[in-house]
């Protein structure tokens, strides 16, 4: 490390990270933006799958329960990298088969769309488990009371179950967000230019490996620490009713 | 068994068998015999990578956990920062930083290049082992911190009251109880660790994932090697889960 800094010099290290083209700053930030967009999309898709999956696992019929059990078990037992490859090829092939069926030309899926779809399906399995646990933590009396008042299931979910489970779901969901930001790095292996891939391109071109990987590490850390702060505020908000109970007001 | 075999499950099992049968019959598995030796050696590499890095990582994690749970501030803080940095950055980035960064740095340093270790350091696997070990240590360090703090203080006070030296109390009372508490989590983490080993294929270690990619490159067959990979990883995950279930059942615990 010391020899590297002295050989390249601290000023040239800053030149490499500069915004405009001799520097690679803009490339890294563009990669970071791609990472955030994909993480956000995949997280949202995962949450959507997770909400339906969790309700299905708890209140669904026997077939729905078993199919969901197979889905969560399979996805959680196979490495994300392998799943990404399988889903990437499968999703591309499926889309092209459908296009061919309707007489269109095959297309190459955009990296962002495929990345969101693939990571979203993976996230969905984990979200299902987190949300299922959170729904189970809602006191049964609350749900029974809602039913006794004649609430239809969707209204019951919207007004009673989902708000009450938020507090216990947030820590697990925060972990999942951190996981998905880091899992976007796996798309680098498929060749998609997010932060890790952009970094490796910059590092391979300039041979300044430490500079760029450290810089990317700092960007990832800022992302994870920053979202940690956001999630702790969300958790405070989700627990706003509970504090009063705790204080015994 | 009777509970398991409900009518809809029998139908689902039949569908599953049909899917497996269709895969075996109509997909192209002719490459399998030729690549069998490579597949076996790939599975072996994945297995020892998982076990070795998990073992080394646990040793580090016990130290990290202890430093955070009971250490003085000048030990607790670095341990906390280490865990945050490892958990806040992708493993792929850490791996590439170590492999490409150290790999480009070491040849410039004469005493490393002339040392007896150089033939080993020129290969890729030490960097893979290092990155996976450091990563698992960061995650397990947090787990062990919680486990050390969860051991009732009465146990430690009793040990001190019996005049046990601190190291003996740690070895006989604190560590076993902490590990017992953390065992289910450690089992889950070991599956996660097994699932992160294919990343080493990106730095040219020939594990099972890299063998499957090789098959695709040689024969242009896409789905079959990936399906084989998925099956192999699922089997390994199942073995790990079974092993930890057996381990947990061996430790006597009192449930009210």
Boltz contact constraints between the chains, C-beta under 6 A:
constraints:
  - contact:
      token1: [A, 62]
      token2: [B, 8]
      max_distance: 6.0
  - contact:
      token1: [A, 63]
      token2: [B, 8]
      max_distance: 6.0
  - contact:
      token1: [A, 77]
      token2: [B, 234]
      max_distance: 6.0
  - contact:
      token1: [A, 77]
      token2: [B, 237]
      max_distance: 6.0
  - contact:
      token1: [A, 78]
      token2: [B, 230]
      max_distance: 6.0
  - contact:
      token1: [A, 78]
      token2: [B, 233]
      max_distance: 6.0
  - contact:
      token1: [A, 79]
      token2: [B, 195]
      max_distance: 6.0
  - contact:
      token1: [A, 79]
      token2: [B, 198]
      max_distance: 6.0
  - contact:
      token1: [A, 79]
      token2: [B, 233]
      max_distance: 6.0
  - contact:
      token1: [A, 81]
      token2: [B, 198]
      max_distance: 6.0
  - contact:
      token1: [A, 82]
      token2: [B, 229]
      max_distance: 6.0
  - contact:
      token1: [A, 82]
      token2: [B, 230]
      max_distance: 6.0
  - contact:
      token1: [A, 85]
      token2: [B, 226]
      max_distance: 6.0
  - contact:
      token1: [A, 86]
      token2: [B, 226]
      max_distance: 6.0
  - contact:
      token1: [A, 89]
      token2: [B, 222]
      max_distance: 6.0
  - contact:
      token1: [A, 182]
      token2: [B, 90]
      max_distance: 6.0
  - contact:
      token1: [A, 185]
      token2: [B, 90]
      max_distance: 6.0
  - contact:
      token1: [A, 185]
      token2: [B, 92]
      max_distance: 6.0
  - contact:
      token1: [A, 196]
      token2: [B, 92]
      max_distance: 6.0
  - contact:
      token1: [A, 196]
      token2: [B, 93]
      max_distance: 6.0
  - contact:
      token1: [A, 200]
      token2: [B, 96]
      max_distance: 6.0
  - contact:
      token1: [A, 209]
      token2: [B, 100]
      max_distance: 6.0
  - contact:
      token1: [A, 209]
      token2: [B, 101]
      max_distance: 6.0
  - contact:
      token1: [A, 209]
      token2: [B, 104]
      max_distance: 6.0
  - contact:
      token1: [A, 210]
      token2: [B, 101]
      max_distance: 6.0
  - contact:
      token1: [A, 213]
      token2: [B, 97]
      max_distance: 6.0
  - contact:
      token1: [A, 213]
      token2: [B, 101]
      max_distance: 6.0
  - contact:
      token1: [A, 216]
      token2: [B, 93]
      max_distance: 6.0
  - contact:
      token1: [A, 217]
      token2: [B, 89]
      max_distance: 6.0
  - contact:
      token1: [A, 220]
      token2: [B, 89]
      max_distance: 6.0
  - contact:
      token1: [A, 221]
      token2: [B, 88]
      max_distance: 6.0
  - contact:
      token1: [A, 224]
      token2: [B, 88]
      max_distance: 6.0
